[in-house]
């Protein structure tokens, strides 16, 4: 049996005994046989779990003394041994470790190869995936097993995690592109670029319709304007050293992705950066609704598409917000909310990028909803949650901030929200972004869940409006938000 598959199956055996295993606690890594099991796994000469380990699980005779006897407790000991052995192939751990050989045996090499091909060490039927444990960015502090607060089976492991399959007909797709395709240096990973792209009221085209007595709002970028801005602003940010660029929701046409990729290829850029070029209507239309998907394209700085993420939860805009932003309303629906007129996707991508870490894209409402984004974040604990939105200004206390705090505090994730200026300029009754006051429009928001509730808002507006912003990711210098009681 392959080790990733074994870990997943043992998880299913041990999980019903979670309270007993963690509160008692079971011997686990303190068992007398633990060290010998680790040695067997690290030195395995084939891709399969050594026979002596499976003999131990089956309570057959083995060539070492055993302290643990019950099947479920032995399963737990082997899980702990697999976890420690997996340290050698964890993406955030240096290959060479003091006092240890630079590589493990064939079993660990096969685990690494399996993850490169499929994105995971193993998939257990329709129950979930075995992945490297959270926070893959190099330099991040790792919490050792048994040292986390709270009692949970997941807290016992430092290098392996079991991420359950998604509910409600959603599916998870892990990815782990090889370093030859994409690698982001530590310096570049600390520089994040944002640009509103849609700046003025008419940069986005809004239309409404009525179907089956329900009002819908459709939003399409004005490609003649936004396509050129995407190419110009992404190129400018990459020239300034950005390792990650995040653009807003519904600013990109399908032609923009082709144009940007060609621009990046002509510039002969390296693949050492990641560009989320915002979202927009997809070329493909859903078979049921005959509507495009709200789809974000993620590519390398060399113009190679890594993956596409479709919005999973449509947004329902309330009537007061539509009036505030001077948006059209369907006939007879002046006081009704309008549903986003797009098809919704069913697949959530987790992309592990060497140097940058685990990346998850949650488009606007997907950040707000617990299913599937919130649930996946709690289990997979991504290094980055990237969220393109179409919203009014990102003022302190709005839903993006509250949700980033809620998820980031539990996961340690970095949350980046990128918003266009169009709706805020509309709500201010201005004809152009340059007609607003300096700093009047907030189009970017950064939050680091591992650094004391610190957040950074990015502002634009006024005659000297900046078309893009580069964030040096140093939360210690950011504003620390706190609640103040008012009498």
C-alpha positions in Angstrom: 0.0 0.0 0.0 1.2 3.5 -0.7 1.9 5.7 2.3 -0.5 8.5 1.5 -3.3 6.1 1.0 -2.4 4.4 4.3 -2.5 7.7 6.2 -5.9 8.5 4.8 -7.3 5.1 5.7 -5.8 5.2 9.2 -7.4 8.6 9.7 -10.8 7.0 9.1 -10.0 4.4 11.7 -8.7 6.8 14.4 -11.1 9.7 13.9 -14.0 8.0 15.8 -11.7 7.7 18.8 -10.5 11.4 18.6 -11.4 12.3 22.1 -9.9 9.2 23.6 -6.7 9.5 21.5 -6.1 13.2 22.4 -7.6 13.5 25.9 -6.2 10.3 27.3 -3.8 10.6 25.5 -2.6 7.6 23.5 1.1 7.0 23.3 1.6 8.0 19.7 5.1 9.3 19.1 6.0 8.4 22.7 5.5 4.7 22.1 8.6 2.5 22.4 8.1 1.3 18.8 7.7 4.8 17.3 11.4 5.4 16.4 11.8 2.0 14.8 8.7 2.6 12.6 10.0 6.0 11.5 13.3 4.4 10.5 11.5 1.7 8.4 9.4 4.4 6.6 12.3 6.7 5.9 14.6 3.9 4.6 11.9 2.1 2.6 13.4 0.7 -0.6 10.2 0.6 -2.6 7.2 3.0 -3.1 5.1 0.8 -0.9 4.8 0.9 2.9 7.3 -1.6 4.3 5.8 -5.0 5.1 6.9 -4.9 8.7 4.8 -1.7 9.2 1.7 -3.4 7.9 2.5 -6.5 10.0 2.6 -4.2 13.0 -0.8 -2.8 12.2 -2.2 -6.3 11.8 -0.6 -7.3 15.2 1.6 -9.9 13.5 5.1 -10.7 14.9 7.7 -8.0 14.2 11.4 -7.6 14.9 11.1 -4.9 17.5 9.4 -4.6 20.9 5.9 -3.1 21.0 4.3 -1.1 23.7 0.9 -0.5 22.1 -1.5 -3.3 21.5 -5.0 -2.2 20.3 -5.6 -1.8 16.6 -6.7 1.8 16.8 -3.8 2.8 19.0 -1.3 1.1 16.6 -3.0 3.0 13.8 -2.3 6.2 15.6 1.4 5.4 16.2 1.9 4.7 12.5 0.1 7.9 11.6 2.6 9.8 13.8 5.5 7.9 12.3 4.3 8.7 8.8 4.0 12.4 9.8 7.5 12.6 11.0 8.9 10.8 8.0 7.1 13.2 5.7 9.2 16.1 7.2 11.8 15.2 4.6 9.5 16.0 1.7 7.5 18.9 3.2 7.7 21.9 0.8 8.7 24.4 3.5 11.5 22.3 5.0 15.0 22.5 3.7 16.1 19.3 2.0 19.3 18.9 4.0 18.8 18.5 7.7 21.6 18.5 10.3 22.7 14.9 11.1 20.4 13.4 8.5 20.8 12.3 4.9 19.6 14.7 2.2 17.0 12.4 0.9 14.8 9.6 2.2 14.1 6.2 0.6 12.0 5.3 -2.4 8.7 5.5 -0.5 9.2 9.2 0.2 10.4 9.9 -3.3 7.3 8.3 -4.6 5.1 10.4 -2.3 6.8 13.5 -3.7 6.3 12.4 -7.3 2.7 11.5 -6.6 2.0 15.0 -5.3 3.6 16.7 -8.3 1.4 14.6 -10.6 -1.9 14.9 -8.8 -1.5 17.7 -6.3 -1.9 15.4 -3.3 -0.1 12.5 -1.6 -3.3 10.5 -1.9 -7.0 10.7 -2.4 -9.2 8.4 -0.3 -12.1 7.6 -2.7 -14.6 10.5 -2.2 -13.6 11.2 1.4 -10.7 13.6 1.0 -7.0 14.2 0.3 -3.7 13.9 2.1 -1.7 17.1 1.7 1.4 18.6 3.2 0.3 20.4 6.3 -0.6 24.1 6.2 1.6 27.2 5.8 4.0 26.1 3.1 5.7 29.4 2.7 9.4 29.1 3.7 10.2 30.9 6.9 6.8 30.5 8.5 6.9 29.2 12.0 5.5 25.7 12.2 3.6 24.5 15.3 4.8 21.1 16.4 2.4 18.3 16.9 0.9 18.3 20.4 1.7 21.9 20.9 -1.4 23.5 19.5 -4.2 24.7 21.7 -7.4 22.8 21.7 -8.0 19.1 21.4 -8.3 17.8 17.8 -6.8 14.9 15.9 -5.3 17.3 13.3 -3.3 19.0 16.0 -1.2 15.9 16.5 0.5 16.2 13.1 3.0 18.7 11.8 3.7 17.7 8.2 0.7 15.8 7.0 -3.0 16.8 6.9 -6.2 15.2 5.8 -8.5 17.6 4.0 -12.1 16.3 3.8 -13.9 16.2 0.5 -16.3 19.1 -0.1 -20.1 19.0 0.5 -23.1 20.1 -1.5 -21.8 18.8 -4.9 -18.6 20.9 -4.7 -15.3 19.2 -5.4 -11.7 20.1 -4.4 -8.8 20.0 -6.8 -5.3 20.2 -5.3 -2.4 21.2 -7.5 1.4 21.3 -7.0 3.1 22.7 -10.1 6.7 21.7 -10.4 9.4 24.4 -9.7 10.3 24.3 -13.4 6.9 25.8 -14.1 6.6 28.3 -11.3 8.8 29.4 -8.4 8.5 32.6 -6.4 11.5 33.8 -4.4 11.1 34.8 -0.8 11.8 38.5 -1.6 9.3 38.5 -4.4 6.7 36.8 -2.3 6.8 39.8 0.1 5.7 42.2 -2.7 2.0 42.2 -3.7 0.6 44.4 -6.5 -2.9 45.6 -6.8 -4.7 47.8 -9.4 -8.4 48.8 -9.6 -8.4 48.5 -13.4 -12.1 49.7 -13.6 -11.8 53.2 -12.3 -14.6 55.3 -13.7 -18.4 54.7 -13.8 -18.6 53.5 -17.4 -15.6 51.2 -17.2 -18.1 48.4 -16.4 -21.3 47.9 -18.3 -24.4 47.0 -16.2 -27.6 45.5 -17.6 -30.7 43.9 -16.0 -33.3 41.3 -16.9 -36.4 39.6 -15.4 -36.7 35.9 -15.6 -39.4 33.9 -13.9 -40.3 37.0 -11.8 -36.7 37.3 -10.5 -34.5 40.3 -11.2 -30.9 39.7 -12.4 -27.9 42.1 -12.8 -25.2 41.4 -15.4 -21.8 43.1 -15.3 -19.4 43.1 -18.2 -16.0 45.0 -18.4 -15.6 47.6 -21.1 -12.8 45.6 -22.8 -11.5 48.5 -24.9 -10.5 50.2 -21.7 -9.9 47.4 -19.2 -7.9 45.1 -21.4 -5.2 47.7 -22.1 -5.1 48.7 -18.4 -4.6 45.1 -17.3 -1.6 44.7 -19.6 -0.1 48.0 -18.6 -0.6 47.7 -14.9 0.5 44.1 -14.5 3.6 44.8 -16.5 4.4 47.8 -14.4 3.9 45.9 -11.1 6.1 43.0 -12.3 8.8 45.5 -13.3 8.7 46.8 -9.7 9.4 43.3 -8.4 5.9 42.1 -7.4 5.8 38.4 -6.8 2.0 38.3 -6.6 -0.5 40.5 -8.5 -4.2 40.5 -7.6 -6.8 42.3 -9.8 -10.5 42.8 -9.0 -13.7 41.0 -9.9 -15.3 41.4 -13.3 -12.6 43.6 -14.9 -11.2 41.0 -17.3 -12.6 39.9 -20.7 -11.7 36.5 -22.2 -9.5 38.5 -24.7 -7.7 40.1 -21.8 -6.2 36.7 -20.7 -4.9 36.1 -24.2 -3.5 39.6 -24.5 -1.8 39.6 -21.2 -0.3 36.1 -21.7 1.1 37.3 -25.1 2.5 40.5 -23.6 4.2 38.6 -20.8 5.7 36.1 -23.2 7.0 38.9 -25.6 8.6 40.6 -22.6 10.5 37.3 -22.0 9.6 37.4 -18.3 10.6 34.7 -15.9 7.9 32.5 -14.3 8.9 33.7 -10.9 5.7 35.5 -10.1 2.0 34.8 -10.0 -0.8 37.0 -11.6 -4.4 36.7 -10.7 -5.7 38.9 -13.6 -9.1 39.5 -12.0 -12.2 37.7 -13.0 -14.7 38.1 -15.9 -17.3 36.3 -18.0 -15.9 33.0 -19.3 -16.0 32.0 -22.9 -17.7 28.7 -22.0 -21.3 29.0 -21.0 -23.2 26.6 -18.7 -25.3 24.0 -20.3 -28.2 24.5 -18.0 -28.5 28.3 -17.7 -26.7 29.2 -21.0 -24.8 31.9 -19.0 -21.1 32.5 -18.7 -19.2 31.7 -15.5 -17.6 34.4 -13.4 -14.0 33.1 -13.9 -10.6 34.2 -12.6 -7.4 33.3 -14.5 -4.2 32.7 -12.6 -1.0 32.7 -14.6 2.7 32.9 -14.2 4.7 36.0 -14.9 5.8 34.3 -18.1 2.2 34.1 -19.3 1.6 30.4 -18.7 -1.9 29.7 -17.2 -1.7 27.8 -13.9 -5.4 27.4 -13.3 -8.9 29.0 -13.6 -11.2 29.5 -10.7 -14.9 30.0 -11.2 -17.1 31.8 -8.7 -19.0 29.2 -6.6 -21.6 31.4 -5.0 -23.5 34.1 -6.9 -24.1 37.4 -5.1 -27.5 39.0 -4.5 -27.3 42.8 -4.5 -29.8 44.5 -2.2 -31.9 47.3 -3.7 -30.5 50.1 -1.4 -27.0 49.3 -2.5 -28.1 49.4 -6.2 -29.7 52.8 -5.7 -26.6 54.1 -3.9 -24.5 53.1 -6.8 -26.9 54.4 -9.4 -27.3 51.0 -11.1 -30.2 50.2 -13.4 -33.1 48.1 -12.0 -35.3 45.7 -13.9 -38.9 46.9 -14.6 -41.1 46.4 -11.6 -38.2 45.5 -9.3 -37.1 48.9 -8.1 -37.2 47.8 -4.5 -36.0 44.2 -5.0 -32.6 42.7 -4.8 -30.9 41.6 -8.1 -29.1 38.3 -8.4 -25.8 38.2 -10.2 -26.5 36.9 -13.7 -23.9 34.2 -14.1 -23.5 30.4 -13.8 -21.7 29.1 -10.8 -18.8 26.6 -10.7 -18.4 23.5 -8.7 -14.6 23.1 -8.3 -12.4 24.8 -5.7 -8.6 24.8 -6.6 -5.8 24.6 -4.0 -2.6 25.4 -5.7 0.7 24.8 -3.8 3.4 27.1 -5.3 7.0 26.7 -4.3 8.2 29.8 -2.4 4.7 31.4 -2.3 2.9 28.6 -0.5 -0.7 27.4 -0.7 -3.0 29.6 -2.7 -6.8 29.7 -2.7 -8.9 32.0 -4.8 -12.3 33.0 -3.3 -14.2 35.4 -5.6 -16.2 38.0 -3.7 -19.2 36.1 -2.2 -17.1 32.9 -2.0 -15.1 34.5 0.8 -18.3 35.3 2.7 -19.8 31.8 2.4 -18.7 29.0 4.7 -19.3 26.4 2.0 -17.0 25.5 0.4 -14.4 28.3 0.9 -14.6 28.8 4.7 -14.6 25.0 5.4 -11.7 24.4 3.1 -9.7 27.2 4.6 -10.0 25.8 8.1 -8.8 22.3 7.0 -6.2 23.2 4.3 -5.0 26.5 6.0 -3.7 28.2 2.8 -0.9 30.7 3.0 -2.9 33.1 0.8 -6.6 33.7 0.2 -6.9 35.9 -2.8 -10.3 37.6 -3.3 -11.3 39.7 -6.3 -14.4 41.7 -5.4 -16.8 44.2 -7.0 -17.9 46.4 -4.2 -18.1 50.0 -2.9 -15.0 51.2 -1.1 -13.3 48.8 1.3 -13.8 50.9 4.4 -12.8 49.5 7.9 -15.5 47.2 9.3 -17.1 46.1 6.0 -17.7 42.4 5.4 -14.4 41.8 3.7 -12.6 42.9 6.9 -14.8 41.0 9.3 -14.5 37.8 7.2 -10.7 38.2 6.8 -10.3 38.5 10.6 -12.6 35.5 11.2 -10.7 33.2 8.8 -7.2 34.6 9.2 -7.3 34.4 13.0 -8.0 30.7 12.8 -5.7 29.8 9.9 -2.9 32.3 9.9 -3.6 33.0 6.2 -2.7 36.1 4.4 -5.9 37.6 2.9 -5.7 40.0 -0.1 -8.8 41.7 -1.4 -8.7 43.6 -4.6 -11.6 45.9 -5.7 -12.3 48.2 -8.6 -13.2 51.9 -8.0 -16.3 52.0 -10.2 -19.1 51.4 -7.7 -17.6 53.8 -5.1 -17.2 56.5 -7.7 -20.8 55.9 -8.7 -21.9 56.1 -5.1 -20.1 59.4 -4.7 -21.9 60.8 -7.7 -18.6 61.5 -9.6 -17.9 61.3 -13.3 -14.4 60.0 -12.9 -12.0 58.7 -10.2 -9.9 61.8 -10.6 -12.9 63.9 -9.5 -13.0 62.3 -6.1 -10.9 63.5 -3.2 -7.3 62.2 -2.6 -7.5 58.8 -0.9 -11.3 58.9 -1.0 -11.7 55.4 -2.6 -10.3 52.2 -0.9 -9.7 49.5 -3.5 -7.3 47.2 -1.7 -7.2 45.4 1.6 -4.5 43.2 3.1 -4.7 41.2 6.3 -2.1 38.9 7.9 -3.8 36.4 10.2 -0.5 35.5 11.9 0.4 39.1 13.0 -1.7 40.6 15.7 -4.8 41.7 13.9 -3.0 44.1 11.6 -4.5 45.2 8.3 -3.6 47.6 5.5 -6.1 49.5 3.3 -4.9 50.9 0.0 -6.5 54.2 -1.2 -6.8 56.0 -4.5 -8.6 59.0 -5.8 -8.1 62.7 -6.6 -6.4 64.4 -9.6 -3.2 62.4 -9.0 -4.9 59.0 -8.8 -2.5 56.1 -8.8 -3.3 53.3 -11.3 -1.6 50.6 -9.2 -0.2 50.0 -5.7 2.7 47.8 -4.5 2.5 46.5 -1.0 5.6 45.5 0.9 4.3 42.7 3.1 5.5 43.9 6.5 2.5 43.8 8.8 4.4 45.0 11.8 4.4 48.4 10.2 0.6 48.3 9.5 -2.2 49.8 11.5 -3.3 47.6 14.4 -7.0 47.6 14.6 -8.8 47.3 18.0 -12.3 47.6 19.3 -12.9 50.7 21.4 -15.9 50.9 23.8 -17.8 54.2 23.4 -19.8 55.6 26.3 
